[in-house]
Amino acid sequence: MELLSVIRRWHCRDHLPIREIERRTGLSRNTIRKYLRAQSIEPRFQVPERPGRLDPFADRLRGWLVLEAARSRKNRRTARRLHEDLVALGYDESYGRVAAFIRQWKHEQH
């Protein structure tokens, strides 16, 4: 993490007090002390695994994307059309989530 190296440089090389680092970064003094004492390169944050609302429809959407990839470019359904088909099946979230899923799927395919 870039901020951690900046904090260490200010403290060790520039000899800034922790209060000055606190003022510059907006972090608490306890957090700054913890970062300075830690031997790790960057802090690790655990992100809990949460199921998304698109998960029940993900397999069907992947299947559609495989079928669409086999079609000619003019005959393919757009992401907007795939979203409309999912809404007809009961998906009630935004188009943006579907578009992000499609982008991720295309990235994995290449």
N, C-alpha and C positions, 0 to 999 in steps of 0.2 A: 504494500500500500504506500502510495506516495507521501501521504501525510505523516506516516510513522517515521519515514526517513528524514523528513523535514524537521520533525520534533527532535529527533536524536541529533541532527546536525546543529540546530539552534542551541541545544543544551550542552553538547560535548565540545563542539568546535567554536561556536560563538559565545559560549558561556552565558547564555540568557537565563535568568531565573525562571522558575516554573510559573510564577505569576504573570510574567511578560508573555510566555508561551500561551498561557491561558487566555490572556487578553487578545492575542493575535489569532488564535484558532477558534475560540468560543467553547473549547472543551473544558471540563472541570479539572481541577488540580489532581484529584484522585485518579482520573482517567489518564492524565499525562504521566503521573508517577508509575501507574501500572504499565504503560507503554514503554517507559524508560527501563523498568526492571525486567521486562519480558525478554527472553532470549529468542523468541520467534521473530521471523522476518516481518510477518504481517498478522494482524488479528484474524481469527477465524470465527465466522458467525454461522450458526446453524439455522438453516431455513427449513421449517417443517414442511413435510410433503402434504400438500392439500389437493384433493381431487377437484378438477375443474368441471364446469357444467358441460363442457364439450366432450368430456371423456366417454360418456355413454354412446355418443355418436361418432367417436373417433374412428372406429374400425370401419363403419359404413362409409365415412368420408374418405378414408384411405383407399377403400375399394373403388369408389367413384373416381378418385384421382388416377388410379392405375388404368381404369377403363378410358378415361379422358385422354391420358397420355398416348394411348394406342390409336386414337382417332386423329384425323387430319386437323390441321390448325383451324380451319373454317368451321368445322363441325363440333368443336369442343364447347362445353358449357363454361361460362365465365364463373369466377368466384362468387359474384353476386347471385347468379342463378343457382349455384350449389347451396348458398346460404338460404335462398328461398325454398329449395327442396328440403333442407333441414328444418326450416320453420314449419313446413307442412307436416313433418314427422313429430313435431312437438318441441323442438329446440327454441328457446325463448330469449336467447342472448343476442348480442350485437354482431353485425357483419365483421367488425374489426377483429374479433377473436378468430373467426373462420378464416379471414384473410391471412392473419398471422400464422395459423396452423398450416395453411397452404404454402406460404413462403418457407416455413421450416421444412415441410415435406419436400419441396423442390430442392432446397439446399442439401438435404440428406441424400437425395437421388443423384446429385452431381458430386 
